[in-house]
Amino acid sequence: MAKAKGFLAEEIRMSKYHFIGLGGIGMSALAEIALKKNKKVKGSDLKSNDVLKRLQKNGATIQI
């Protein structure tokens, strides 16, 4: 089997992700992509917001 190169090859093997600053627009977008690919998502932020509530509703584990 040919060995895949680059970010996408590594992403396929990862099954869980942890994001710091998860309530921000960039990190939350990456978390949503991971959740849609049935990956486990954990993350933290300084305070709660609607974005974090939505991620939590979709299966992310959030720590404030």
C-alpha positions as MATLAB code, in Angstrom:
seq = 'MAKAKGFLAEEIRMSKYHFIGLGGIGMSALAEIALKKNKKVKGSDLKSNDVLKRLQKNGATIQI';
ca = [
       0.000    0.000    0.000;
       1.342    3.438   -0.915;
       2.091    5.718    2.002;
       0.053    8.931    1.878;
       1.824   12.229    2.531;
       0.772   15.524    4.044;
      -1.801   16.824    6.496;
      -4.763   14.853    5.147;
      -2.970   11.544    5.600;
      -2.252   12.351    9.259;
      -5.796   13.630    9.834;
      -7.277   10.332    8.710;
      -5.422    8.429   11.453;
      -6.384   10.796   14.267;
      -9.569    9.939   16.126;
      -9.684   12.712   18.718;
      -8.824   16.397   18.872;
      -8.323   18.967   21.646;
      -8.715   22.666   20.859;
      -7.626   25.590   23.044;
      -9.727   28.698   22.442;
     -12.557   26.571   21.089;
     -15.122   29.368   21.265;
     -13.364   31.383   18.561;
     -14.427   31.376   14.938;
     -11.353   29.526   13.651;
     -11.054   26.766   16.233;
     -14.801   26.184   16.332;
     -14.863   25.737   12.552;
     -12.138   23.092   12.761;
     -14.005   21.393   15.602;
     -17.212   21.288   13.561;
     -15.375   19.623   10.684;
     -13.939   17.014   13.055;
     -17.360   16.360   14.613;
     -18.908   15.900   11.177;
     -16.230   13.267   10.507;
     -17.283   11.458   13.712;
     -14.089   12.362   15.572;
     -14.013   12.998   19.335;
     -13.629   16.689   20.108;
     -12.592   18.225   23.424;
     -11.697   21.807   24.067;
     -11.494   24.735   26.406;
     -12.088   28.450   26.466;
     -12.125   31.244   29.031;
     -15.904   31.766   28.929;
     -18.971   30.152   27.451;
     -20.760   31.426   24.356;
     -23.372   30.262   21.837;
     -20.735   28.631   19.633;
     -19.541   26.429   22.504;
     -23.112   25.513   23.405;
     -23.729   24.421   19.800;
     -20.525   22.353   19.729;
     -21.458   20.723   23.025;
     -24.918   19.903   21.688;
     -23.205   18.231   18.705;
     -21.029   16.036   20.943;
     -17.972   18.072   21.932;
     -16.693   18.017   25.504;
     -16.124   21.599   26.671;
     -14.196   22.885   29.692;
     -14.522   26.525   30.777;
];
